[in-house]
Amino acid sequence: MENENIIAIQQFCIHYNIPISFINSLNEFELVEVITIQKNQYIHTRQIKDIEKLIRLHYELDINMEGLDVVYNLLKQVEFLQDEIMTLDNRLKFYEGE
């Protein structure tokens, strides 16, 4: 794993003005993956977009961790289904000759 693709949790939390315990809770609910290197904790940069969504849901809409777990998994399922619809739509257009 390349170090330029990870960010320290402490730095991330300072930037977003959130407690480190929030990221630890997300990790406990398996909503984010925390990487530990030499006793320092990091998150992968590809997770930032999802973590930003979770921050907004938790702090702006006051959704608890259990609710975040449900909402996050439903959003992932919707994204998967949208991708599947697009794939099937493209396949249908191919066979219809468009």
C-alpha positions as CSV (number, residue, x, y, z in Angstrom):
1,M,0.0,0.0,0.0
2,E,1.4,3.4,-1.0
3,N,1.7,5.9,1.8
4,E,0.5,8.8,-0.4
5,N,-3.0,7.2,-0.6
6,I,-3.6,7.3,3.2
7,I,-4.2,10.1,5.6
8,A,-3.7,10.2,9.4
9,I,-6.9,10.0,11.3
10,Q,-5.7,12.8,13.7
11,Q,-5.0,15.1,10.7
12,F,-8.4,14.2,9.1
13,C,-10.3,14.9,12.4
14,I,-8.6,18.2,12.9
15,H,-9.4,19.3,9.4
16,Y,-13.1,18.3,9.7
17,N,-13.4,19.3,13.4
18,I,-14.6,16.0,14.6
19,P,-13.5,13.7,17.4
20,I,-11.2,10.8,16.7
21,S,-13.8,8.6,18.5
22,F,-16.2,9.2,15.6
23,I,-13.8,7.6,13.2
24,N,-13.2,4.8,15.7
25,S,-17.0,4.2,16.0
26,L,-17.3,4.1,12.2
27,N,-14.5,1.5,12.2
28,E,-16.3,-0.6,14.9
29,F,-19.5,-0.6,12.7
30,E,-17.3,-1.5,9.7
31,L,-18.3,1.6,7.8
32,V,-14.6,2.6,7.3
33,E,-11.4,0.7,7.3
34,V,-8.7,2.0,9.7
35,I,-5.1,1.1,8.8
36,T,-2.6,0.9,11.6
37,I,1.1,1.5,10.8
38,Q,3.6,1.7,13.6
39,K,0.9,2.6,16.2
40,N,-0.5,5.4,14.0
41,Q,-4.0,5.1,12.5
42,Y,-4.8,6.1,8.9
43,I,-7.7,5.9,6.5
44,H,-7.5,5.4,2.8
45,T,-8.1,8.6,0.7
46,R,-10.7,6.7,-1.3
47,Q,-12.9,6.6,1.8
48,I,-13.0,10.4,2.3
49,K,-16.1,10.9,0.2
50,D,-18.1,8.3,2.2
51,I,-16.8,9.6,5.5
52,E,-17.9,13.1,4.6
53,K,-21.4,11.8,3.9
54,L,-21.4,10.0,7.3
55,I,-20.2,13.2,9.0
56,R,-23.1,15.2,7.5
57,L,-25.6,12.5,8.4
58,H,-24.4,12.3,11.9
59,Y,-23.8,15.9,12.8
60,E,-26.3,17.7,10.7
61,L,-29.2,15.2,10.8
62,D,-28.3,13.8,14.2
63,I,-28.4,10.2,13.1
64,N,-26.9,7.8,15.6
65,M,-24.3,5.1,14.7
66,E,-26.9,2.4,14.2
67,G,-28.8,4.6,11.9
68,L,-25.7,5.5,10.0
69,D,-25.0,1.8,9.5
70,V,-28.5,1.3,8.0
71,V,-28.4,4.4,5.8
72,Y,-24.9,3.7,4.6
73,N,-25.7,0.2,3.6
74,L,-28.9,1.3,1.8
75,L,-27.0,4.0,-0.1
76,K,-24.4,1.4,-1.2
77,Q,-27.2,-0.9,-2.3
78,V,-28.8,1.9,-4.3
79,E,-25.5,2.8,-6.0
80,F,-25.0,-0.9,-6.9
81,L,-28.5,-1.1,-8.3
82,Q,-28.1,2.1,-10.3
83,D,-24.8,0.7,-11.8
84,E,-26.6,-2.6,-12.6
85,I,-29.5,-0.7,-14.3
86,M,-27.0,1.3,-16.4
87,T,-25.2,-1.9,-17.4
88,L,-28.4,-3.6,-18.4
89,D,-29.6,-0.5,-20.2
90,N,-26.4,-0.3,-22.2
91,R,-26.6,-4.0,-23.1
92,L,-30.2,-3.6,-24.2
93,K,-29.3,-0.6,-26.4
94,F,-26.5,-2.8,-27.9
95,Y,-28.8,-5.6,-28.8
96,E,-31.5,-3.2,-30.2
97,G,-28.9,-1.7,-32.5
98,E,-28.9,1.9,-31.3
